[in-house]
Amino acid sequence: MAFWYKKPCLYKYKIYMVSKNLLIAAVLTLQFMPGICLAGDDPLEPADQEKTGQYYIYNADTETFSAVPQTEEGVDSLLTLSAELHDKNSRLSFISAREALLLSESISYTDGRARALNMVANKYLDFGDYEHALQHYLQAMELENELGNRERAAALMNNIALVHLEQKNYERAADFLSSSITLHGEIGLGDQVYLMLNNLGVIQRRQGNYDEALSHFRESQQQALDVASDTLVHMVATLNIGNTLRNMGELDEAIGYLLKANQYFDRNELTLHQITSYLFLGQLYLDRRETETAIEYAAKSLELSTGENQRERIKDAHELLASIHELEGDMQRAYEHFTLYHQYSDTLYNIQKSNLLQEMQTRFDVEQKNRDLELLSKEFALQEASIAQQDQIRKSLIAGIVLLFVIASLLIYMNRQKKRGNKLLKKRREEIARQNAKLADLNKEKDEFLSIIAHDLRNPVTVVKTAVELIETEENPTQKNLEEYTDLIHISTDRMMNLLNNLLDVQSMGHTKSRSLRMQKLDVDDLLEESLTHYRRSASAKEITINRHSEGEEAVIMGDEGIFVRIMDNLISNAIKYSPMGSDVSIHRKTFEDRIRISVIDQGPGISAEEREKLFGKFSKLSSKPTGNEKSTGLGLYIVKKLVRSMDGFVGCISKEGEGSEFYVEFSVAGTGDPENLNVPAGNLNENVT
């Protein structure tokens, strides 16, 4: 929303480009019609210099001025420069106001300092640094009250209201605007309240009171022309009317107002207002679903706001572009702009805090110097007192030596006693440390135990819930369908019971950190088909085709059936979870001479080399997100690796970013002499996975 604050008009000047520096000619005669003239890169001739008067040199590298008269007129001319550049060159406008503030402080020019504080605060407000803007406005207000300048104090109330408006403190902003309007009336300037009426409209619009906002904007628009002949404020109100109509859904009516204001700002090269009008037009065309035009205006706003370092508007432009690309279905670009939006949000916060800390540090340094001077004075007084005390110290020294000998003897005796006590205390502390280490291990085991329950129970419970919902919602289900659903429920509940039994085994055997696996000969192809049965429905929901291929001889391994199924469940569910709509997922089994490899291959976003290093870590979440809004806890692959290792297997990943992923597990082929069933220790299921 565009708002308005007052700028001082003081002196006329001219500005020239000379190499890397700006040569500024300031005509130090009091005029109230500020103007600016941009010339070429050639230095001025001496004759021209005599015509134009005093010249200022601006160094773009150090962002400082030189050759500025150390006088009140020098301050006034810098403030004129800042006011004229306010809507055209934010950076140079800020630097000019800052130089005016420093100069006014050095020559004790109170009136100039008050106006410079207001100009600096205006730029902080534009940059989104609201804390510093408020500090400078309040300092300016204090000086204007001391000077008895009620007109400027009234204008400052309006500016302070804008800070509270941007901080969403609407009640406080309205209070200051009301005070500003009242004070304008008391000093006979009631015809200038059209500025405050515009800002009251901004407050109402931000709160969703669109009818009240339109009333304020239209009144401000009319008064700006009828009372003050102020075309700029008239166009600012026109812009706000268009944006409010857009909020109300009156898009056809809104576009006329917005384009009219935008054309005026473009024609007069009012950069800050161009930024805002482009942003509003982009939002309007987004509402009209005309995304190409919306992108064009949003890009213009982003380009200008970046050049002017308007961080708040840069943030808004990235947010708008993210919304447009999301509407187009271009999620990559939407994500990029959404990330930049959050980066600029964080940057604005950090800049404000950094500036505040810098100011606090400066105050601290000044206070520290004062304290140092005070300490030096006290130290001098103490030195004089010290001389008088030295004689007394000499007399006391001999007595002190005797006393010291007695104390030393006592300390030696006490030290021996202390060493004996320390030895006993050390033993007790070591015992406590061992007990604490045991407690930490037990707590870690408890956390991992709960993590496994939360993760691995989710899949079978989801299958049961889905089957029950199908039975409830399907009208007159066939016997075949009912049998199919109940089979799914039985299989899933069997898996839950199997998982719970395994976890209870681990818990009951926690002191040994191991449990027995029921090793038996497993037909890999049969178990793969069983696992796929559970996921064909979820794959079908995303139009994903599941293909299974077998290569080589019959696949039989020695393993625990429950653990093997859990391994495959995790890998297949991950492949479906990260695969895009309409893609393929392949399950490939290949038998080698001494081992069997089972690969799960998807066409998802792939995994970068950096992320593959932490792939199997606990709670490790990747930058890639599930394609169907599924949830991910970061435990799946961690559990897979632990389970694979418990069966003396190996798990790995082959992936390239943007080209999908292949997760594979390898197990030894069952020998002809292996028994059909065998209970063996599973090792430590709670060990760390690296």
C-alpha positions in Angstrom: 0.0 0.0 0.0 1.4 3.4 -0.9 1.5 6.0 1.8 2.8 9.6 2.1 5.0 11.5 4.4 6.3 15.1 4.3 9.7 16.1 2.9 11.3 19.5 3.4 11.9 21.8 0.4 14.9 24.1 1.1 17.5 25.0 -1.5 18.1 24.7 -5.2 21.2 22.8 -6.4 22.7 21.2 -9.5 24.4 17.8 -9.8 27.0 16.8 -12.3 28.7 13.5 -13.1 32.6 13.7 -13.0 34.4 10.3 -13.5 33.6 8.1 -10.5 32.6 11.1 -8.4 29.5 13.2 -8.3 30.3 16.9 -8.5 27.4 18.7 -6.8 26.8 22.4 -7.4 24.8 23.9 -4.6 23.4 27.3 -5.0 23.3 28.5 -1.4 20.4 30.9 -1.9 17.2 30.4 -0.1 14.5 29.1 -2.6 11.5 26.9 -2.1 11.4 25.5 -5.6 14.0 22.6 -5.5 15.3 21.4 -8.8 17.9 19.0 -10.3 19.9 19.1 -13.4 21.8 16.0 -14.7 24.8 16.8 -16.9 27.4 14.7 -18.8 30.6 13.1 -17.6 32.9 16.0 -18.5 34.3 18.2 -15.7 33.0 21.8 -15.6 35.2 24.6 -16.8 36.3 27.2 -14.2 34.0 29.8 -15.9 31.0 27.5 -15.4 32.1 26.9 -11.8 32.0 30.6 -11.1 28.5 30.8 -12.6 27.0 28.0 -10.5 28.8 28.7 -7.2 30.0 26.2 -4.6 30.7 22.6 -5.8 30.5 19.4 -3.7 32.5 16.3 -4.5 30.7 13.0 -3.8 33.0 9.9 -3.8 31.0 6.8 -4.8 33.6 4.4 -3.3 33.6 5.9 0.2 30.0 7.2 0.0 31.1 10.6 1.4 31.0 14.2 0.4 33.9 16.7 0.4 34.1 20.5 -0.2 30.8 21.0 1.7 30.9 24.3 3.6 30.9 23.6 7.3 28.0 26.0 7.7 24.2 26.0 8.2 23.8 26.7 4.5 25.9 23.5 3.8 23.4 21.5 5.9 20.4 23.0 4.1 21.8 22.3 0.7 22.5 18.6 1.6 18.9 18.3 2.8 17.6 19.7 -0.4 19.6 17.2 -2.4 18.2 14.4 -0.2 14.6 15.6 -0.6 14.9 15.8 -4.4 16.5 12.4 -4.8 14.0 10.7 -2.4 11.9 9.1 -5.1 14.7 8.7 -7.7 17.9 7.6 -6.0 17.3 6.1 -2.5 20.9 5.4 -1.7 22.2 8.9 -2.5 19.2 10.5 -0.8 20.1 8.5 2.4 23.8 9.4 2.2 23.0 13.1 1.7 20.7 13.2 4.7 23.2 11.3 6.8 26.0 13.8 5.9 23.6 16.7 6.8 22.9 15.1 10.2 26.7 14.7 10.9 27.4 18.2 9.8 24.5 19.7 11.8 25.7 18.0 15.0 29.3 19.1 14.5 28.3 22.8 14.2 25.4 22.6 16.7 22.7 23.6 14.2 19.6 22.4 16.0 17.1 23.3 13.3 19.1 21.5 10.6 19.6 18.5 12.9 15.9 18.2 13.5 15.2 18.2 9.7 18.1 15.8 9.0 16.8 13.3 11.6 13.4 13.4 9.8 15.0 12.8 6.4 17.2 9.9 7.7 14.2 8.4 9.3 12.3 8.6 6.0 14.9 6.5 4.3 15.1 4.0 7.2 11.3 3.6 6.8 11.8 3.0 3.0 14.6 0.4 3.7 12.3 -1.5 6.2 14.4 -0.6 9.3 11.5 0.4 11.4 13.3 0.5 14.8 15.9 3.0 13.6 13.2 5.0 11.7 11.1 5.3 14.9 14.2 6.3 17.0 15.2 9.1 14.6 11.6 10.4 14.3 11.2 10.6 18.1 14.6 12.5 18.3 13.4 14.9 15.6 10.0 15.3 17.5 11.8 16.2 20.7 14.0 18.9 18.9 11.0 20.4 17.0 9.1 20.7 20.3 12.1 22.5 21.9 12.2 24.8 18.9 8.4 25.4 19.1 7.8 24.4 15.5 4.3 22.9 15.7 3.9 22.5 12.0 6.9 20.2 11.7 5.8 18.4 14.9 2.4 17.7 13.3 4.1 16.3 10.2 6.3 14.1 12.3 3.2 12.6 14.0 2.1 11.5 10.6 5.5 9.9 9.9 5.6 8.1 13.2 2.1 6.7 12.4 3.6 5.2 9.3 6.2 3.2 11.3 3.5 1.8 13.5 1.4 1.0 10.4 4.3 -1.0 8.9 4.7 -2.8 12.3 0.9 -3.7 12.1 0.2 -1.7 15.3 -2.9 -0.1 13.7 -4.4 1.3 16.8 -1.2 3.2 17.7 -0.9 4.4 14.1 -4.4 5.7 14.1 -3.8 7.6 17.4 -0.8 9.4 15.9 -2.6 10.3 12.7 -5.6 11.6 14.7 -3.2 13.8 16.8 -1.5 15.0 13.6 -4.9 16.0 12.1 -5.9 17.8 15.4 -2.6 19.7 15.6 -2.9 20.8 11.9 -6.3 22.2 12.7 -5.1 24.0 15.8 -2.3 25.8 13.9 -4.6 26.8 11.0 -3.4 24.1 8.5 -6.5 22.0 8.4 -6.5 22.2 4.6 -3.3 20.0 4.6 -4.9 16.9 6.2 -5.4 15.2 2.9 -2.0 13.6 3.5 -3.2 12.1 6.8 -6.5 11.0 5.2 -4.6 8.9 2.7 -2.7 7.2 5.5 -5.9 6.6 7.5 -7.2 4.9 4.4 -4.1 2.6 4.4 -4.8 1.6 8.0 -8.4 0.8 7.2 -7.4 -1.2 4.1 -4.8 -3.2 6.0 -7.6 -4.1 8.6 -10.0 -5.2 5.8 -12.3 -2.2 6.2 -12.5 -1.5 2.5 -15.5 0.8 2.4 -14.0 3.1 5.1 -10.6 3.0 3.3 -12.2 4.0 -0.1 -14.0 6.9 1.7 -10.6 8.2 3.1 -8.8 7.7 -0.2 -11.4 9.5 -2.3 -11.5 12.4 0.1 -7.7 12.6 0.0 -7.8 12.4 -3.8 -10.3 15.3 -4.1 -8.6 17.6 -1.5 -5.2 17.0 -3.0 -6.4 18.7 -6.3 -9.1 21.1 -5.0 -7.2 22.5 -1.9 -3.5 22.0 -2.6 -3.2 21.3 -6.3 -0.9 18.4 -5.3 -0.9 16.0 -8.3 1.5 13.5 -6.7 -0.7 12.9 -3.6 -3.7 12.8 -5.9 -2.1 10.0 -7.8 -1.0 8.2 -4.7 -4.6 8.2 -3.5 -5.7 7.0 -7.0 -3.2 4.1 -6.7 -4.6 3.2 -3.3 -8.2 3.3 -4.6 -7.3 0.9 -7.4 -5.6 -1.5 -4.9 -8.6 -1.4 -2.5 -11.0 -2.1 -5.3 -8.7 -5.1 -6.2 -9.1 -6.3 -2.6 -12.9 -6.0 -3.0 -12.8 -8.1 -6.2 -13.8 -5.2 -8.4 -10.9 -6.0 -10.9 -12.3 -4.3 -14.0 -12.8 -1.0 -12.1 -9.5 -1.3 -10.3 -7.3 -1.7 -13.4 -8.2 1.8 -14.6 -7.1 3.5 -11.4 -3.9 1.5 -11.2 -2.8 2.1 -14.8 -3.6 5.8 -14.5 -1.4 6.1 -11.4 1.3 3.9 -12.9 1.5 6.0 -16.1 2.0 9.2 -14.0 4.8 7.6 -11.9 6.5 6.3 -15.1 6.2 9.6 -16.8 7.8 11.5 -13.9 10.4 8.7 -13.1 9.2 8.4 -9.5 11.0 5.2 -8.7 9.6 4.3 -5.3 6.0 4.8 -6.5 6.8 2.9 -9.7 7.9 0.0 -7.5 4.6 0.0 -5.6 2.4 0.5 -8.6 4.1 -2.4 -10.5 3.6 -4.6 -7.5 -0.1 -3.8 -7.3 -0.6 -4.3 -11.0 1.1 -7.7 -10.7 -1.2 -8.7 -7.9 -4.3 -7.6 -10.0 -3.3 -9.6 -13.0 -2.6 -12.6 -10.8 -6.2 -12.2 -9.5 -7.3 -12.1 -13.2 -5.3 -15.3 -13.9 -3.3 -13.4 -16.6 0.0 -14.8 -15.4 2.2 -13.5 -18.2 1.2 -9.9 -17.6 1.4 -10.5 -13.8 5.0 -11.8 -14.2 6.0 -8.7 -16.3 4.9 -6.2 -13.7 6.2 -8.3 -10.7 9.6 -8.5 -12.5 9.7 -4.7 -13.1 8.9 -4.2 -9.4 11.7 -6.6 -8.4 14.2 -5.0 -10.7 13.6 -1.4 -9.5 13.4 -2.4 -5.8 16.7 -4.3 -6.1 18.4 -1.3 -7.7 17.0 1.0 -4.9 17.8 -1.6 -2.1 14.1 -1.5 -1.0 14.3 -4.8 0.9 10.7 -4.8 2.0 9.5 -4.4 -1.6 12.1 -7.0 -2.8 10.6 -9.5 -0.3 7.0 -8.6 -1.6 8.0 -9.1 -5.2 9.5 -12.5 -4.6 6.4 -13.5 -2.7 4.2 -12.4 -5.6 6.4 -14.2 -8.2 6.2 -17.4 -6.1 2.4 -17.2 -6.1 2.3 -16.6 -9.9 4.6 -19.5 -10.7 2.7 -21.7 -8.3 -0.6 -20.9 -10.2 1.2 -21.7 -13.5 2.3 -25.1 -12.0 6.0 -24.1 -12.3 6.9 -25.3 -8.8 10.6 -25.0 -9.3 10.5 -21.3 -9.9 7.8 -20.9 -7.3 10.1 -22.6 -4.8 13.1 -20.4 -5.8 11.2 -17.2 -5.2 9.6 -18.5 -2.0 13.1 -19.3 -0.7 14.3 -15.8 -1.6 11.2 -14.3 0.1 12.1 -16.0 3.3 15.8 -15.0 3.0 14.9 -11.3 2.6 12.5 -11.6 5.6 15.3 -13.0 7.7 17.7 -10.4 6.2 15.4 -7.5 7.2 15.2 -8.7 10.7 19.0 -9.2 11.0 19.7 -5.8 9.5 17.5 -4.1 12.1 19.1 -6.0 14.9 22.6 -5.3 13.5 22.0 -1.6 13.3 20.5 -1.6 16.8 23.6 -3.4 18.2 25.9 -1.0 16.4 24.2 1.9 18.0 24.2 0.3 21.4 28.0 -0.4 20.9 28.6 3.3 20.1 26.8 4.4 23.2 28.7 1.8 25.3 32.0 3.1 23.9 31.1 6.7 24.9 30.0 5.6 28.4 33.1 3.5 28.7 35.3 6.5 28.0 33.5 8.6 30.6 34.0 5.8 33.1 37.7 5.6 32.2 38.1 9.3 33.0 36.3 8.9 36.2 38.5 5.9 37.1 41.7 7.9 36.3 40.6 10.7 38.7 39.9 8.1 41.4 43.2 6.4 40.8 45.1 9.7 41.3 43.4 10.2 44.6 44.1 6.7 45.6 47.8 7.1 44.8 48.1 10.0 47.2 46.3 8.0 49.9 48.6 5.1 49.1 51.7 7.0 50.1 50.3 7.7 53.5 49.5 4.0 54.0 52.9 2.7 53.1 54.4 3.6 56.5 51.6 1.7 58.2 52.1 -1.2 55.9 55.8 -1.5 56.8 55.0 -1.6 60.5 52.4 -4.3 59.8 54.7 -6.3 57.5 56.8 -8.0 60.3 53.7 -9.0 62.2 52.2 -10.3 59.1 55.2 -12.5 58.3 55.0 -14.1 61.7 51.2 -14.6 61.3 51.9 -16.0 57.8 54.2 -18.7 59.2 51.6 -19.8 61.6 48.9 -19.9 58.9 51.2 -21.8 56.5 51.7 -24.5 59.1 48.0 -24.8 59.6 47.4 -24.9 55.8 50.0 -27.7 55.3 48.1 -29.8 57.9 44.7 -29.0 56.4 46.0 -29.8 52.8 47.0 -33.3 53.9 43.6 -33.9 55.3 42.0 -32.4 52.1 44.0 -34.8 49.9 42.7 -37.8 51.8 39.2 -36.5 51.4 39.7 -35.7 47.7 40.8 -39.3 46.9 37.6 -40.6 48.5 35.5 -38.0 46.7 37.2 -38.8 43.4 36.3 -42.5 43.7 32.7 -41.6 44.5 32.5 -39.2 41.5 33.9 -41.9 39.1 31.2 -44.2 40.3 28.5 -41.6 39.8 29.9 -40.9 36.3 29.7 -44.6 35.4 26.1 -44.7 36.6 25.3 -41.6 34.6 26.8 -43.1 31.5 24.6 -46.2 31.9 21.6 -44.0 32.4 22.4 -42.1 29.2 22.7 -45.4 27.2 19.4 -46.6 28.6 17.8 -43.2 27.7 19.2 -43.4 24.2 17.9 -47.0 23.7 14.5 -45.8 24.9 14.4 -43.0 22.4 15.3 -45.3 19.5 12.8 -47.8 20.7 10.0 -45.2 20.6 11.2 -43.9 17.2 11.0 -47.3 15.6 7.5 -47.9 17.0 6.2 -44.5 15.7 7.7 -45.1 12.2 7.1 -48.8 11.4 3.6 -49.0 12.8 2.4 -46.2 10.5 2.4 -48.2 7.2 0.3 -51.3 8.4 -2.1 -49.1 10.3 -2.6 -46.9 7.2 -3.4 -50.1 5.2 -5.9 -51.2 7.8 -7.6 -47.8 7.9 -7.8 -47.7 4.1 -9.4 -51.2 3.9 -11.9 -50.3 6.6 -12.9 -47.0 4.8 -13.4 -48.9 1.6 -15.7 -51.4 3.2 -17.7 -48.6 4.9 -18.0 -46.4 1.7 -18.5 -49.1 -1.0 -22.1 -49.8 -1.7 -23.0 -53.5 -1.9 -19.4 -54.7 -2.0 -18.9 -58.1 -3.6 -17.7 -61.1 -1.7 -14.5 -61.1 -3.6 -13.8 -57.4 -2.6 -14.6 -58.2 1.0 -12.2 -61.1 1.0 -9.6 -58.9 -0.6 -10.0 -56.1 2.0 -10.0 -58.6 4.9 -6.9 -60.2 3.6 -5.2 -56.8 3.6 -6.3 -56.3 7.2 -5.1 -59.7 8.2 -1.7 -59.2 6.6 -1.3 -55.7 8.0 -2.3 -56.8 11.5 0.1 -59.7 11.3 2.9 -57.3 10.4 2.0 -55.1 13.3 2.0 -58.0 15.7 5.3 -59.2 14.3 6.8 -55.7 14.7 5.5 -55.4 18.2 6.8 -58.8 19.2 10.2 -57.9 17.8 10.3 -54.6 19.7 9.1 -56.4 22.9 11.9 -58.9 22.4 14.4 -56.0 22.2 13.0 -54.4 25.2 13.0 -57.5 27.3 16.6 -58.3 26.3 17.8 -54.7 26.7 20.5 -55.7 29.2 22.1 -57.9 26.5 21.3 -55.5 23.6 20.4 -58.5 21.3 17.6 -60.8 20.2 17.2 -63.9 18.2 16.2 -63.9 14.5 14.1 -66.7 13.1 16.3 -67.5 10.2 14.7 -69.7 7.5 14.9 -70.2 3.8 13.0 -67.4 2.1 11.6 -67.3 -1.5 12.5 -63.7 -2.4 10.1 -63.5 -5.4 7.1 -64.6 -3.3 7.8 -62.1 -0.6 8.4 -59.3 -3.1 5.0 -60.0 -4.7 3.4 -60.0 -1.3 5.0 -56.6 -0.5 3.9 -55.1 -3.8 0.3 -56.1 -3.1 0.2 -53.6 -0.3 1.4 -50.7 -2.4 -0.4 -51.1 -5.7 -3.3 -49.1 -4.5 -1.2 -46.2 -3.3 0.8 -46.3 -6.5 -2.4 -46.3 -8.6 -3.6 -43.2 -6.8 -0.5 -41.4 -8.2 -0.8 -43.2 -11.6 2.5 -44.9 -10.9 3.2 -48.1 -12.7 5.1 -50.8 -10.7 7.2 -53.2 -12.8 8.9 -56.3 -11.4 11.8 -58.1 -13.1 13.7 -61.2 -12.1 17.1 -62.3 -13.5 19.0 -65.4 -12.8 18.1 -68.6 -11.0 15.5 -69.0 -8.3 16.1 -66.5 -5.4 16.3 -68.2 -2.0 18.1 -66.6 1.0 18.5 -67.4 4.7 16.7 -64.6 6.7 14.0 -63.5 9.0 10.8 -63.2 7.0 9.4 -60.3 9.1 12.6 -58.3 8.9 12.9 -58.9 5.1 9.3 -57.7 4.5 9.9 -54.6 6.7 13.0 -53.8 4.6 11.2 -54.1 1.3 8.1 -52.2 2.6 10.3 -49.2 3.5 12.1 -49.1 0.2 9.0 -49.5 -2.0 7.0 -47.0 0.0 9.9 -44.5 -0.3 10.1 -45.0 -4.1 6.3 -44.3 -4.5 6.5 -41.4 -2.0 9.2 -39.5 -4.0 8.1 -40.5 -7.5 6.2 -37.9 -9.7 2.7 -38.6 -11.0 2.5 -41.0 -14.0 6.1 -42.3 -13.5 7.4 -45.9 -13.2 8.8 -47.8 -10.2 10.8 -50.9 -11.0 11.6 -53.8 -8.6 14.6 -55.8 -10.0 15.9 -59.1 -8.5 19.2 -60.5 -9.8 20.8 -63.7 -8.6 24.6 -63.9 -8.7 26.8 -66.9 -7.9 26.9 -66.2 -4.1 24.5 -63.4 -3.5 21.1 -61.9 -4.5 20.6 -58.2 -5.2 17.2 -56.6 -5.0 16.9 -53.1 -6.5 14.1 -50.6 -6.1 14.4 -47.9 -8.9 12.3 -44.7 -9.1 12.1 -41.7 -11.4 12.1 -39.2 -8.6 14.2 -36.0 -8.2 17.4 -38.0 -7.4 19.8 -37.3 -4.5 22.9 -35.0 -4.6 26.3 -36.3 -3.7 26.4 -34.2 -0.5 23.0 -35.6 0.7 24.0 -39.2 -0.1 26.7 -39.0 2.6 24.0 -38.5 5.3 21.3 -40.7 3.6 21.1 -43.5 6.2 21.4 -41.3 9.3 18.7 -41.1 11.9 16.1 -38.4 11.3 18.0 -37.4 8.1 15.6 -35.5 5.8 16.5 -34.6 2.2 15.9 -31.4 0.3 13.6 -33.4 -2.0 10.0 -33.5 -0.8 7.4 -36.2 -1.3 5.4 -35.6 -4.4 1.9 -36.3 -3.0 2.2 -34.4 0.3 3.1 -37.6 2.2 4.8 -37.4 5.5 8.5 -38.3 6.1 10.1 -38.7 9.5 13.7 -39.4 8.4 13.7 -42.8 10.0 12.9 -45.2 7.1 16.4 -45.6 5.6 18.0 -45.6 9.1 15.8 -48.6 10.1 16.5 -50.3 6.7 20.2 -50.2 7.2 19.9 -51.6 10.8 17.6 -54.4 9.7 19.8 -55.3 6.7 22.9 -55.4 8.9 21.1 -57.7 11.4 20.7 -60.2 8.5 24.4 -59.8 7.5 23.3 -58.0 4.3 24.4 -54.8 2.6 22.3 -51.7 1.5 23.4 -49.0 -0.9 22.2 -46.2 -3.2 23.0 -45.2 -6.7 21.6 -41.8 -7.6 22.2 -38.6 -9.6 20.4 -35.4 -9.0 17.5 -35.0 -11.4 17.7 -38.6 -12.7 16.0 -40.8 -10.1 17.4 -43.2 -7.5 18.2 -46.9 -7.2 18.2 -48.4 -3.6 19.5 -51.9 -3.5 20.1 -54.6 -0.8 22.2 -57.7 -1.1 22.0 -61.0 0.8 23.9 -64.2 0.6 22.3 -67.1 -1.4 21.0 -69.9 0.8 23.2 -73.0 0.5 21.9 -76.5 -0.1 23.1 -77.6 3.3 21.4 -74.8 5.3 18.7 -75.8 7.7 15.1 -74.9 7.0 14.8 -73.0 10.3 17.4 -71.6 12.6 17.4 -69.1 15.5 20.5 -66.9 15.6 21.4 -63.8 17.5 20.5 -60.6 15.6 23.2 -58.5 17.0 22.5 -55.0 18.4 19.5 -53.4 16.7 20.2 -50.2 18.7 23.7 -49.7 17.4 24.7 -46.4 15.7 24.5 -46.4 12.0 27.2 -44.4 10.2 
